[in-house]
Amino acid sequence: MPLFCDGIFFICYFLLSFFCWIFATMLPKIIITIDGFSSCGKSTLAKQLAKKLNYTYIDSGAMYRAITLYFLRNNIDWTKEKEIHTALQNISFEFLPNELSGNTEIYLNGENVEYIIRDLVVAEKVSEIAALPEVRTFAVAAQQKIGKNKGIVMDGRDIGTTVFPNAELKIFMIADEAVRVERRFSEMFKKNPNVTLDEIKNNLALRDYIDSNREVSPLRKADDAIELDNTHLTEKQQLDFALRLVKKVCEPV
Ligand code: DC
């Protein structure tokens, strides 16, 4: 009898998952952009949303981090336009799925750099490099190419304003500064127990400032973006909120 019940349960679970998958694939594929300040939880939401919808998740910040890593490793003098130009010609990105996590990870010239680009050494320079006009033109072109077939969730700072101004759904995430610092600190502390709360706080403040005040596509909320303040939300609550928005956009009225 228990074996019979297990069998029924398994079949029901399989059928339900199958119909959810069919339903998700039948909906028109759209572009979902998620912008906001550092450590607002953009990537957490974007990854979960992509999994639920069977979309590809693209972390645009990872591209700027990978470019920064390349510049640092190769001693590129980014005050010299010619050096930047030559360096960018030698950079190629790929986003490939990690079979274990189900998330996409970034490859820089064939090397998986998903984890190394999260180091504080890279974080300290990335906003400065992401503000360089030639770097932005290069990264934006790569992002637009990836989005050609839709069915993507991309997070960043200018995705709803510059990269995909016509995206079907734009979310702008915000959260209280203290919460953001705490989140980033616990993430970084796992990798480096010597990191201090002050270091994280200063790094976030500096990046927020540079990201919002740079000349080329500064961080700002697109006029048609929907604001999501997740200071007091659980991951599930923010995912449900976003899924309701997707439903509204995709389902015929
Ligand atoms: O999301 P993140 O912290 O990994 O982003 C790293 C840096 O890249 C961030 O400080 C600003 C920059 N960035 C950007 O300028 N535009 C984007 N679309 C994404 C990130």
Boltz pocket constraint, residues with backbone or C-beta under 6 A from the ligand:
constraints:
  - pocket:
      binder: B
      contacts: [[A, 38], [A, 39], [A, 60], [A, 61], [A, 62], [A, 64], [A, 65], [A, 126], [A, 127], [A, 130], [A, 131], [A, 155], [A, 156], [A, 157], [A, 158], [A, 159], [A, 207], [A, 211]]
      max_distance: 6.0
